[in-house]
Structures are given as structure tokens and as C-alpha cells.
Amino acid sequence: MSSVRGPVAFLQSRYFPPICLGVAFLVRLVYALLVDPKPVSDFDWYFYKGIDISFGRGYHEHGAPTAFWPVGYPTFLGALFALFGRTILVAKIANVFLYTGVIALSYWIAGRLFRSALTARLTLLLLTFYPNHIAYTSLVASEILFTFLMLLGVALLLIENSRVLMAVLAGVAFGLSCMVRPQVLPLPLAFILLLPAVRKRPFREILLSVVALYAALLLVLVPWTLRNYRAFGHFVLVSTNGGGNLLIGNNPWADGAYVDRPEYDGIVGRGDEYERDRRFGAYATRYILEHPVATLKLWPKKLWYLYRGDVEGARWSLEGFEVGGKRVPLGVATAAVAVSEMYYVFLGGLCLVSLVLFLKAGRGAGAFPFAGLAVIAYFTLLGAVFYGGSRYHFPIMPWVAMYAAALPDAARRVRVSRPA
């Protein structure tokens, strides 16, 4: 019994949160310093466009203005490179700080949503040692920045004082997250409607919060949208890859995952990237309307690719790359991938059991936080409509960790709800 009391006492100690955050920071810092993968694909694009921006060259591709990939993350990198030097290490150190922020925000949000210090501390613990997210620290990827900004917006909405001001600040955070990934645009409304601290306010106050938030959000986007209008002569809110992404998951050759096929060239024709994206989107939309059954039949495959694993961070940062100037042995990479997969299954299992218990307890056992489920459902729907890929469930994992951490609280609610 004494062997159990020690860890429980430490978990309840006031020193647990700062120690856990310190460990999370150090683990990611060590990983970022030791593991040095070469950027590939869009990671390579982000890195070199960040360098261009840091030199004041703008956002171009082959001399022409581009908006294909959202500009938010390259701009963030450009600002860092201008201040601290144009190296991958700068991007990785930024990831260390940002993900420590993700953990801190998740801890604070979990405490407010579930009204449980234990749930908040277990969320902190689960995210501290999350293997795949540790591996992301070494990647020049937009996922960590996007998740941090999204959680920051939610945290600001949960602050009770100066509610209109907090809504405006939340709008700025969500606006910046839209610059990284524009698909987050509808989520703030869902948060306002589902967060218990906001939903209990008078209707006029909720409406004012919605207006203030989206006014601030759109103001953040206006300069870039105007730039895109000057560049393409058409309204482009953030990026010009929505139609292309829709086409990847909705065409006669689609298999549910990312597939770049030569048949797409016959759809494009001539024109700039705006025209290409418009034609891609029109073809995909027409295909969906003309083949609704085939489209829906592909959804299970898309969701399989979305959730089948959680090892891409470990795989991209270890397989075939170097640690300390030496090639990573295949056995080490395989072991890292296996650990990541097992942790993912463990975390998902806890989350599912927790949700079942919450539903079993019913409304009488206390308020059930739906906000996290809205995030999970939204990104799941995006995967079903577009295409599946394991990296696209990255932003929901802090919420999965919160529900997993709430398992003891869910079990307690089931006991309380039972008749005497």
C-alpha cells in the first residue's frame, strides 16, 4: 500500500505540475538536439520559404506569388530565422517551447472543463511522455504551432474576467491558427456554444462574444486575403489547396489516402494555382454529386487511414536519418515506432472507456464536457470528406488525452449515479 501512496502523494503535490512541465521540456529538448532529420516534402517547403521570408523576399514559387500552402507557419519561421539565425535547430527549439505550451494549456483547459484537479494532472502526465508528439519536436512541421494556437484560443474563452476582451484575444489566436490551417474557421463557434463557462451566459453576451471573436479573427486574415486578391485577381481567404485536397479523396482513382496521380494533369488545364485549385474543386464536387454511393463507401477507408496509427512523427524523424552524426540503426527506429503505436492504443483505449463511463453515468452525475468531442468529430469529418492521413489527427490528441485522463472521474460519476 505504501508503494502506491508515494506516487499518489506526488501526483497531488503542488510540485507535480512544474516538475512535469520541466521534464516535458527537457525530454523534447534532448530529442531535438540529438535527432536531426532532413526536411522533406512540405517540411522542406516550410523551411526554405521561412528563409525567404526572413530575407524579405516574400512568398513566391518560381518567381510567382503563391498561396498553395498556408503562409502562417513559414511566416512564423521567417520571424524566428530573422531573429535567431536560419537553421533547423531554431525551428526545433521553437517546437520544444510550443509543445510545452500545448501541455500547459491542455492541463489548464482539462481542469476547467472537467472540474477536476486529478484529470488536469493526469492530462499533464499523459502528454508529457507522448512518444509520437515528442518525435514531432525534430520536424519542421506546422502541427505543433497550429495545436498551440487552437488551444490558446479555447483557454482565452474560458477566462471569466473581461469576457469581451478575452473573446477578441481568442479571435486573434484563432485567426493566427487559420493562417496555419484555415479549416479551423468554424471551430470557434462550436467552442462558444459548447464550453460550459460560455454557454451559461446570457444570450446577448454570447452573441457579443461571437461577433467580437469573429471580427478579430477576420481582421487577422484581411491583410493576407487582400494580398491574395492582388496576386490572383480573386478572393482567396488563406490558401489555394482546398480544391486539390478535395480531389485527392474524391475521384475515380481515390483509395482513401493521399495519392498524387498523373490523371490529375488532365483535369487541370492551363492557368495559375487559383485556376488549378478551382478546377480541382469543381471536378471533385461534381464527382461527389454524381457518385454519392461510391463517395460514402470510401469514408471507412479514409477514417482507417486517419486513425490507423500514430507513428509518423517517430518514423519521419528516425528512419534513415542521423542521430549525433550516425545513422540510426533499423532496430532503434523499429522500437521507437512500436512504442509510439502502443502508447497510442493505450491512450485511445482509456479515452473510449472514459467516454462509455461518462455516458453510463448520465446527466445526473454532473456536466459532461462536449467541447473536446466537437473537435474530435470535426477533424474526423474533415478526414472523411477529404482524405485520411495519420498526421491529421494530431490536433485532437490533447483532447483525447483529456478524456483519457478523466477515466477515474468518469468511474466516480458512475458510482455516484447508482441508486443507493
Secondary structure, DSSP 8 states (H G I E B T S, - for coil): -HHHHHHHHHHHSTTHHHHHHHHHHHHHHHHHHHB-----HHHHHHHHHHHHHHTT--SEETTEE--SS-SHHHHHHHHHHHHH-SSHHHHHHHHHHHHHHHHHHHHHHHHHHHT-HHHHHHHHHHHHT-HHHHHGGGS--SHHHHHHHHHHHHHHHT--SSHHHHHHHHHHHHHHHHHH-GGGTTHHHHHHHH-HHHHTS-HHHHHHHHHHHHHHHHHHHHHHHHHHHHHHSS--SS-S-HHHHHHHHSSTT--SS----GGGHHHH-SS-HHHHHHHHHHHHHHHHHH-HHHHHHTHHHHHHHHHS---HHHHHHHTT-EETTEE--HHHHHHHHHHHHHHHHHHHHHHHHHHHHHHHH-GGG-----HHHHHHHHHHHHHHHS---GGGGGGGHHHHHHHHHTHHHHHHHHHHHS--
